[in-house]
């Protein structure tokens, strides 16, 4: 089977507050899936369930055709890498040390970094244009710089599935363009599957093979971005009008907020 990930009737609650309500979706190996929805829709909770930082109330999650509950945390970390929105690191690690942490699931507890791993870190820093950051303390970086380093950490982890939580939230236009290029190349060159959650309609439309629209813990629509990112669906999702502009030459679509007076 070609399935990478499948949620079957998954529910989750914080106390009495339902966050996910029997949601089901799947993604294939080598597919890029984007989850869109307003604040509080449950997008990040979907990732937390997969990372096993919270326990689902009902339903099942299958990872590479095996129940997620059957994987140890170490086994799962060899299959799933994660780029969070933000992270607090209590000690003063350098950027290179933080990126090297991505190799820990593949090493024994007593092993030390070899030349091959150090070369991998250097190569990855080059890919994210972060060579000048290598020896700087991670905690002194800007939000956008931290986001790039966390991406690099996930890249060296070398997993078949990568998760990203609001990957464009701290990035400028140049770095969003670079992120798009990197993720597309990883899918095309390595077959990596990529699951991300975002508010950024344009990012999702540019990158995703499939989009899931999530509102108040329920799935409103699933399908190709061009099929589900419609004015009617987006009005239902965000309770506001979204204008869609299509480039006549390329067919690429762009999304802007529709002002009531315009």
Residue frames as qw, qx, qy, qz and C-alpha x, y, z in Angstrom:
[[0.000, 0.887, 0.462, 0.000, 0.00, 0.00, 0.00],
 [0.431, 0.450, 0.010, 0.782, 1.12, 3.54, -0.74],
 [0.364, -0.857, -0.232, -0.280, -0.44, 5.17, 2.33],
 [0.361, 0.394, -0.482, 0.694, 1.87, 7.18, 4.56],
 [0.047, 0.037, 0.592, -0.804, -0.59, 8.38, 7.19],
 [0.362, -0.421, -0.639, -0.533, -4.26, 7.79, 7.98],
 [0.210, -0.047, 0.557, -0.802, -6.54, 9.22, 10.66],
 [0.345, -0.314, -0.809, -0.358, -9.71, 7.18, 11.24],
 [0.490, -0.695, -0.420, -0.318, -12.50, 8.82, 13.24],
 [0.519, -0.005, -0.464, 0.717, -10.04, 10.51, 15.59],
 [0.313, -0.850, -0.251, -0.342, -11.47, 12.53, 18.47],
 [0.523, 0.000, -0.452, 0.722, -9.68, 14.54, 21.13],
 [0.298, -0.856, -0.284, -0.313, -10.87, 16.76, 23.98],
 [0.240, 0.284, -0.514, 0.773, -9.32, 19.04, 26.57],
 [0.218, 0.130, 0.657, -0.710, -11.58, 18.18, 29.48],
 [0.453, 0.538, 0.647, -0.294, -15.15, 18.80, 28.32],
 [0.318, 0.758, -0.152, -0.549, -14.07, 20.87, 25.30],
 [0.841, 0.261, 0.433, 0.191, -14.02, 18.83, 22.12],
 [0.099, -0.696, 0.393, 0.593, -11.13, 19.84, 19.87],
 [0.211, 0.243, -0.791, -0.521, -11.29, 17.11, 17.19],
 [0.690, 0.131, 0.416, -0.577, -14.55, 15.39, 16.30],
 [0.793, 0.180, 0.581, 0.018, -14.16, 12.02, 14.58],
 [0.326, 0.787, -0.317, -0.416, -11.92, 13.34, 11.82],
 [0.837, 0.048, 0.496, 0.226, -10.67, 11.10, 9.01],
 [0.454, 0.836, -0.240, -0.193, -8.15, 11.84, 6.29],
 [0.879, -0.149, 0.314, 0.327, -5.14, 10.16, 4.71],
 [0.235, 0.860, -0.357, -0.279, -2.05, 11.00, 2.71],
 [0.957, 0.260, -0.038, 0.122, 0.11, 8.93, 0.39],
 [0.700, -0.373, 0.211, 0.572, 3.86, 8.47, 0.46],
 [0.408, 0.072, 0.354, 0.838, 5.54, 11.38, -1.26],
 [0.030, -0.762, -0.512, -0.396, 2.46, 13.57, -0.92],
 [0.160, 0.059, -0.311, 0.935, 2.34, 17.10, 0.51],
 [0.268, -0.657, -0.682, -0.177, -0.79, 17.79, 2.55],
 [0.074, 0.232, -0.242, 0.939, -1.77, 21.16, 3.99],
 [0.245, -0.607, -0.743, 0.139, -4.30, 21.66, 6.78],
 [0.029, 0.335, 0.047, 0.941, -6.03, 25.05, 6.84],
 [0.382, -0.662, -0.640, -0.076, -8.36, 26.54, 9.40],
 [0.139, -0.829, 0.060, -0.538, -9.00, 29.49, 11.72],
 [0.019, 0.428, -0.697, 0.575, -7.50, 29.86, 15.19],
 [0.499, -0.127, 0.638, -0.572, -8.74, 27.16, 17.54],
 [0.766, 0.236, -0.315, -0.507, -9.82, 24.84, 14.73],
 [0.905, -0.258, 0.332, -0.063, -7.65, 21.98, 16.03],
 [0.681, 0.663, -0.309, 0.042, -4.85, 22.13, 13.43],
 [0.093, 0.636, -0.699, 0.313, -1.93, 21.91, 15.85],
 [0.697, -0.245, 0.547, -0.394, -3.76, 19.27, 17.89],
 [0.924, 0.351, -0.061, -0.136, -3.70, 17.00, 14.82],
 [0.497, 0.608, -0.550, 0.284, 0.10, 17.19, 14.91],
 [0.313, -0.509, 0.631, -0.495, 0.22, 16.67, 18.70],
 [0.908, -0.030, 0.263, -0.325, -1.81, 13.48, 18.34],
 [0.856, 0.454, -0.230, 0.086, 0.66, 12.17, 15.76],
 [0.284, 0.616, -0.570, 0.464, 3.64, 13.17, 17.90],
 [0.688, -0.349, -0.629, 0.092, 2.00, 11.43, 20.88],
 [0.140, 0.187, -0.419, 0.877, 2.29, 14.50, 23.10],
 [0.564, -0.039, 0.319, -0.761, -1.45, 14.07, 23.70],
 [0.186, 0.056, 0.980, 0.041, -3.56, 10.90, 23.67],
 [0.367, -0.133, -0.475, -0.789, -6.56, 10.60, 21.40],
 [0.549, -0.075, 0.486, -0.676, -9.97, 9.92, 22.95],
 [0.788, 0.241, 0.549, -0.143, -11.18, 7.60, 20.22],
 [0.658, 0.726, -0.133, -0.149, -10.26, 6.46, 16.74],
 [0.853, -0.188, 0.281, 0.398, -6.97, 5.27, 15.29],
 [0.215, 0.877, -0.338, -0.265, -3.92, 6.77, 13.62],
 [0.932, 0.076, 0.261, 0.240, -1.95, 4.56, 11.24],
 [0.002, 0.855, -0.421, -0.302, 1.59, 5.44, 10.26],
 [0.272, 0.465, -0.790, -0.291, 2.96, 3.54, 7.27],
 [0.746, -0.075, -0.524, -0.403, 0.14, 0.99, 7.63],
 [0.548, -0.144, -0.725, 0.392, 0.86, 0.28, 11.28],
 [0.385, -0.841, -0.362, -0.118, -1.02, 1.61, 14.31],
 [0.139, 0.769, -0.312, 0.539, 0.80, 4.56, 15.86],
 [0.680, -0.610, 0.259, -0.314, 0.40, 2.97, 19.30],
 [0.987, -0.018, 0.051, 0.154, 2.66, 0.10, 18.19],
 [0.563, 0.583, -0.225, 0.541, 5.66, 2.41, 17.71],
 [0.582, -0.511, -0.279, 0.568, 8.00, 3.33, 20.54],
 [0.016, 0.954, 0.040, -0.297, 8.92, 7.00, 20.83],
 [0.327, -0.550, 0.573, 0.512, 12.37, 6.27, 19.41],
 [0.442, 0.253, 0.780, 0.363, 10.93, 4.30, 16.48],
 [0.231, 0.862, 0.450, -0.033, 8.51, 7.14, 15.73],
 [0.137, -0.881, 0.169, 0.420, 11.33, 9.71, 15.84],
 [0.387, -0.248, 0.698, 0.549, 13.09, 7.83, 13.04],
 [0.280, 0.481, 0.762, 0.332, 9.95, 8.18, 10.92],
 [0.007, -0.903, -0.389, -0.183, 8.66, 11.66, 11.85],
 [0.406, -0.025, -0.160, 0.900, 10.53, 14.96, 12.04],
 [0.118, -0.835, -0.535, 0.052, 8.86, 18.09, 13.34],
 [0.279, 0.258, -0.017, 0.925, 9.28, 21.82, 12.79],
 [0.172, -0.682, -0.632, 0.326, 7.37, 23.63, 15.57],
 [0.106, 0.925, 0.208, 0.300, 6.25, 27.24, 15.51],
 [0.033, -0.805, 0.419, -0.419, 8.63, 28.02, 18.33],
 [0.868, -0.169, -0.422, 0.200, 10.78, 26.22, 20.87],
 [0.313, -0.872, 0.296, -0.234, 12.42, 27.08, 24.16],
 [0.833, 0.170, -0.419, 0.320, 15.89, 25.60, 24.63],
 [0.555, -0.827, -0.091, 0.025, 17.01, 26.10, 28.25],
 [0.682, -0.450, 0.247, 0.521, 20.74, 25.86, 27.61],
 [0.180, 0.834, -0.236, -0.466, 22.99, 27.95, 25.39],
 [0.756, 0.108, 0.567, 0.309, 23.45, 25.58, 22.47],
 [0.025, -0.424, 0.429, 0.797, 24.98, 26.84, 19.26],
 [0.679, 0.411, -0.108, -0.599, 23.06, 26.70, 16.00],
 [0.482, 0.379, -0.773, -0.165, 25.20, 23.79, 14.77],
 [0.059, -0.083, 0.913, -0.394, 24.53, 21.87, 17.99],
 [0.565, 0.270, 0.399, -0.669, 20.78, 22.38, 17.65],
 [0.679, 0.433, -0.378, -0.456, 20.83, 21.11, 14.06],
 [0.277, 0.329, -0.900, 0.072, 22.95, 18.11, 15.12],
 [0.446, -0.026, 0.683, -0.578, 20.16, 17.16, 17.56],
 [0.761, 0.318, -0.105, -0.556, 18.25, 15.95, 14.51],
 [0.560, 0.377, -0.736, -0.059, 20.69, 13.05, 14.22],
 [0.321, -0.363, 0.722, -0.495, 20.07, 11.75, 17.77],
 [0.863, 0.054, 0.255, -0.433, 17.36, 9.21, 16.80],
 [0.853, 0.444, -0.271, -0.026, 19.88, 7.51, 14.51],
 [0.304, 0.580, -0.640, 0.402, 22.71, 7.29, 17.06],
 [0.692, -0.335, -0.599, 0.223, 23.51, 5.25, 20.14],
 [0.387, -0.908, -0.156, -0.028, 23.52, 7.15, 23.45],
 [0.630, -0.612, 0.222, 0.423, 27.31, 6.95, 23.74],
 [0.671, 0.362, 0.335, 0.554, 28.28, 7.73, 20.14],
 [0.161, -0.653, 0.015, 0.740, 29.86, 11.03, 19.12],
 [0.551, 0.777, 0.075, -0.295, 29.44, 13.07, 15.98],
 [0.727, -0.056, 0.456, 0.509, 31.55, 11.93, 13.06],
 [0.143, -0.294, 0.370, 0.870, 32.86, 13.78, 10.03],
 [0.002, -0.342, -0.786, -0.515, 29.91, 12.62, 7.92],
 [0.174, -0.752, -0.621, 0.136, 27.39, 14.10, 10.33],
 [0.228, -0.642, -0.033, 0.731, 29.30, 17.37, 10.63],
 [0.117, -0.065, 0.587, 0.798, 29.41, 17.60, 6.83],
 [0.060, -0.558, -0.786, -0.258, 25.66, 16.98, 6.72],
 [0.196, -0.780, -0.391, 0.447, 25.07, 19.86, 9.14],
 [0.195, -0.463, 0.267, 0.822, 27.29, 22.15, 7.05],
 [0.071, 0.186, 0.752, 0.629, 25.52, 21.12, 3.84],
 [0.114, -0.693, -0.711, -0.033, 22.13, 21.77, 5.40],
 [0.210, -0.707, -0.161, 0.655, 23.21, 25.19, 6.69],
 [0.146, -0.195, 0.507, 0.827, 24.21, 26.00, 3.13],
 [0.001, -0.432, -0.813, -0.390, 20.78, 24.96, 1.85],
 [0.186, -0.827, -0.524, 0.082, 18.98, 27.32, 4.24],
 [0.313, 0.700, -0.065, 0.639, 21.57, 30.07, 3.71],
 [0.594, -0.788, -0.037, -0.159, 22.53, 29.90, 7.37],
 [0.793, 0.200, -0.312, 0.484, 26.32, 29.45, 7.22],
 [0.131, 0.548, -0.288, 0.774, 26.92, 32.71, 9.09],
 [0.639, -0.536, 0.065, -0.547, 24.73, 31.50, 11.97],
 [0.799, 0.068, -0.594, 0.064, 26.59, 28.24, 12.64],
 [0.514, 0.002, -0.604, 0.609, 28.39, 29.30, 15.85],
 [0.238, -0.394, 0.114, -0.881, 25.83, 31.75, 17.20],
 [0.167, 0.102, 0.844, -0.499, 23.78, 30.84, 20.30],
 [0.054, -0.420, -0.817, -0.392, 20.39, 29.59, 19.15],
 [0.180, -0.717, -0.606, 0.293, 18.52, 31.57, 21.80],
 [0.149, -0.561, 0.025, 0.814, 19.91, 34.85, 20.46],
 [0.164, 0.153, 0.693, 0.686, 18.42, 34.40, 16.98],
 [0.417, 0.087, -0.017, -0.905, 15.38, 36.20, 15.62],
 [0.723, 0.161, 0.521, -0.424, 12.12, 34.31, 15.22],
 [0.757, 0.581, -0.149, -0.258, 12.68, 33.85, 11.49],
 [0.261, 0.609, -0.745, 0.079, 16.24, 32.64, 11.98],
 [0.438, -0.202, 0.798, -0.360, 15.11, 30.13, 14.60],
 [0.809, 0.344, 0.255, -0.402, 12.46, 28.84, 12.20],
 [0.628, 0.628, -0.444, -0.118, 15.10, 28.18, 9.54],
 [0.018, 0.487, -0.840, 0.237, 17.34, 26.36, 12.03],
 [0.621, 0.000, 0.658, -0.425, 14.48, 24.16, 13.23],
 [0.810, 0.500, -0.056, -0.300, 13.79, 23.32, 9.59],
 [0.399, 0.620, -0.674, 0.052, 17.46, 22.36, 9.18],
 [0.341, -0.309, 0.809, -0.367, 17.25, 20.16, 12.30],
 [0.792, 0.239, 0.412, -0.382, 14.28, 18.33, 10.78],
 [0.668, 0.636, -0.327, -0.204, 16.09, 18.00, 7.45],
 [0.202, 0.533, -0.810, 0.137, 19.12, 16.23, 8.95],
 [0.611, -0.137, 0.648, -0.433, 16.79, 13.92, 10.89],
 [0.252, 0.278, -0.802, -0.465, 16.15, 12.34, 7.48],
 [0.422, 0.185, 0.795, -0.394, 12.68, 10.91, 8.09],
 [0.142, 0.292, 0.801, 0.503, 10.10, 9.74, 5.55],
 [0.132, -0.800, -0.534, -0.241, 7.52, 12.14, 7.05],
 [0.278, 0.038, -0.251, 0.926, 8.04, 15.78, 8.05],
 [0.154, -0.794, -0.588, 0.027, 5.54, 17.85, 10.04],
 [0.259, 0.172, -0.063, 0.948, 5.51, 21.65, 10.07],
 [0.143, -0.731, -0.613, 0.263, 3.39, 23.87, 12.32],
 [0.116, 0.972, 0.146, -0.147, 2.71, 27.30, 10.77],
 [0.782, -0.048, 0.185, 0.593, 6.01, 27.20, 8.85],
 [0.351, 0.555, 0.204, 0.726, 5.67, 30.71, 7.35],
 [0.342, -0.854, -0.391, 0.033, 4.65, 32.52, 10.55],
 [0.434, -0.778, 0.097, 0.444, 8.05, 34.15, 11.20],
 [0.610, 0.003, 0.482, 0.630, 9.44, 34.24, 7.67],
 [0.193, 0.633, -0.114, -0.741, 9.82, 37.10, 5.22],
 [0.766, 0.537, 0.003, -0.353, 9.01, 36.74, 1.51],
 [0.354, 0.635, -0.683, -0.065, 12.53, 35.66, 0.57],
 [0.161, -0.283, 0.910, -0.257, 12.58, 32.89, 3.16],
 [0.722, 0.259, 0.452, -0.456, 9.06, 31.72, 2.32],
 [0.684, 0.609, -0.297, -0.270, 10.22, 31.32, -1.28],
 [0.175, 0.519, -0.830, 0.110, 13.26, 29.37, -0.10],
 [0.482, -0.081, 0.764, -0.422, 11.08, 27.16, 2.12],
 [0.793, 0.420, 0.133, -0.421, 8.80, 26.34, -0.80],
 [0.550, 0.621, -0.547, -0.111, 11.80, 25.37, -2.93],
 [0.067, -0.413, 0.869, -0.264, 13.35, 23.20, -0.20],
 [0.613, 0.064, 0.649, -0.446, 10.15, 21.31, 0.56],
 [0.782, 0.513, -0.048, -0.351, 9.37, 20.73, -3.11],
 [0.406, 0.603, -0.687, -0.004, 12.91, 19.44, -3.71],
 [0.279, -0.287, 0.853, -0.335, 12.75, 17.09, -0.73],
 [0.761, 0.253, 0.434, -0.410, 9.51, 15.57, -1.98],
 [0.725, 0.620, -0.196, -0.228, 10.79, 15.29, -5.55],
 [0.363, 0.630, -0.677, 0.113, 14.30, 14.06, -4.74],
 [0.030, -0.263, 0.888, -0.376, 13.78, 11.88, -1.66],
 [0.453, -0.324, -0.758, -0.341, 10.09, 11.00, -1.76],
 [0.111, -0.123, -0.663, 0.730, 9.57, 12.56, 1.66],
 [0.193, -0.688, -0.645, -0.270, 5.95, 13.06, 2.70],
 [0.156, 0.094, -0.268, 0.946, 5.15, 16.47, 4.18],
 [0.258, -0.711, -0.647, -0.101, 2.24, 17.48, 6.41],
 [0.222, 0.054, -0.233, 0.945, 1.86, 21.12, 7.43],
 [0.075, -0.779, -0.610, 0.123, -0.73, 23.30, 9.12],
 [0.293, 0.010, 0.113, 0.949, -1.05, 26.94, 8.17],
 [0.211, 0.724, 0.409, -0.513, -3.15, 30.08, 7.90],
 [0.002, -0.552, 0.417, 0.722, -1.38, 31.02, 4.68],
 [0.761, 0.471, 0.359, -0.267, -3.71, 30.30, 1.76],
 [0.499, 0.780, -0.338, -0.168, -1.14, 31.24, -0.87],
 [0.131, -0.539, 0.830, -0.050, 1.52, 28.99, 0.67],
 [0.630, 0.072, 0.739, -0.227, -0.89, 26.06, 0.79],
 [0.713, 0.632, 0.161, -0.259, -2.06, 26.60, -2.79],
 [0.330, 0.786, -0.509, -0.115, 1.55, 26.80, -4.02],
 [0.057, -0.490, 0.860, -0.132, 2.84, 23.73, -2.20],
 [0.565, -0.042, 0.731, -0.380, 0.14, 21.21, -1.29],
 [0.153, -0.012, -0.878, -0.454, -1.03, 18.28, -3.38],
 [0.385, -0.541, -0.726, -0.179, -4.02, 17.96, -1.07],
 [0.087, -0.335, 0.308, -0.886, -5.73, 20.38, 1.32],
 [0.348, -0.479, -0.797, 0.122, -7.86, 19.68, 4.40],
 [0.157, -0.513, 0.009, -0.844, -10.16, 22.45, 5.63],
 [0.450, -0.299, -0.766, 0.346, -10.74, 22.21, 9.38],
 [0.219, -0.490, 0.030, -0.843, -13.24, 24.23, 11.42],
 [0.586, -0.414, 0.342, -0.607, -14.08, 23.72, 15.09],
 [0.447, -0.291, 0.836, -0.127, -12.68, 20.20, 15.02],
 [0.747, 0.399, 0.513, -0.140, -14.64, 19.10, 11.95],
 [0.336, -0.138, 0.606, 0.707, -13.41, 18.62, 8.40],
 [0.443, 0.607, 0.173, -0.637, -15.31, 20.81, 5.95],
 [0.768, 0.611, -0.099, -0.165, -13.60, 19.63, 2.77],
 [0.586, -0.447, 0.588, 0.333, -10.68, 17.54, 1.52],
 [0.766, 0.539, 0.321, 0.141, -9.17, 17.47, -1.95],
 [0.587, 0.250, 0.141, 0.757, -6.85, 19.20, -4.37],
 [0.165, -0.419, -0.235, 0.861, -6.31, 22.87, -3.44],
 [0.125, 0.014, -0.414, -0.902, -7.86, 24.09, -6.70],
 [0.385, -0.375, -0.760, -0.365, -11.02, 22.09, -5.87],
 [0.467, -0.590, -0.614, 0.239, -11.46, 22.94, -2.19],
 [0.267, -0.386, -0.151, 0.870, -10.04, 26.48, -1.93],
 [0.069, 0.558, 0.593, 0.577, -13.16, 28.04, -3.38],
 [0.127, -0.379, 0.118, -0.909, -14.88, 31.30, -2.34],
 [0.721, -0.425, -0.251, -0.487, -17.82, 29.38, -0.82],
 [0.843, -0.198, -0.428, 0.260, -15.63, 26.99, 1.18],
 [0.427, 0.149, -0.325, 0.830, -13.35, 29.78, 2.41],
 [0.332, -0.463, -0.023, -0.821, -16.36, 31.88, 3.43],
 [0.837, -0.399, -0.296, -0.229, -17.66, 28.94, 5.48],
 [0.786, -0.036, -0.388, 0.479, -14.21, 28.32, 6.93],
 [0.390, 0.007, -0.252, 0.886, -13.21, 31.85, 7.90],
 [0.022, -0.784, -0.577, 0.228, -16.59, 33.61, 7.98],
 [0.003, -0.749, 0.131, 0.650, -15.24, 36.30, 5.68],
 [0.751, 0.648, 0.101, -0.077, -14.96, 36.84, 1.96],
 [0.532, -0.445, 0.510, 0.509, -11.74, 35.87, 0.21],
 [0.555, 0.743, -0.115, -0.356, -10.96, 37.10, -3.29],
 [0.779, -0.096, 0.525, 0.330, -9.22, 34.72, -5.70],
 [0.324, 0.816, -0.269, -0.396, -7.08, 36.14, -8.49],
 [0.885, 0.070, 0.409, 0.208, -5.85, 33.83, -11.25],
 [0.133, -0.606, 0.490, 0.613, -2.76, 34.49, -13.35],
 [0.765, 0.522, 0.046, -0.374, -3.91, 34.13, -16.95],
 [0.430, 0.653, -0.616, -0.095, -0.45, 33.02, -18.11],
 [0.134, 0.333, -0.904, 0.234, 0.34, 30.38, -15.48],
 [0.643, -0.362, -0.586, -0.335, -3.04, 29.50, -14.02],
 [0.401, -0.089, -0.659, 0.630, -1.60, 30.11, -10.54],
 [0.321, -0.767, -0.434, -0.347, -4.12, 31.46, -8.06],
 [0.253, 0.174, -0.448, 0.839, -3.62, 34.11, -5.39],
 [0.365, -0.663, -0.653, -0.012, -5.83, 34.83, -2.39],
 [0.109, 0.246, -0.229, 0.936, -6.58, 38.23, -0.88],
 [0.000, 0.457, 0.728, -0.512, -9.02, 39.39, 1.77],
 [0.036, 0.562, 0.547, 0.620, -12.16, 40.97, 0.36],
 [0.028, -0.131, -0.397, 0.908, -12.92, 44.26, 2.10],
 [0.195, 0.607, 0.743, -0.203, -16.61, 44.99, 2.60],
 [0.160, 0.809, 0.097, -0.557, -16.21, 48.44, 1.09],
 [0.112, -0.461, 0.639, 0.606, -14.25, 47.29, -1.97]]
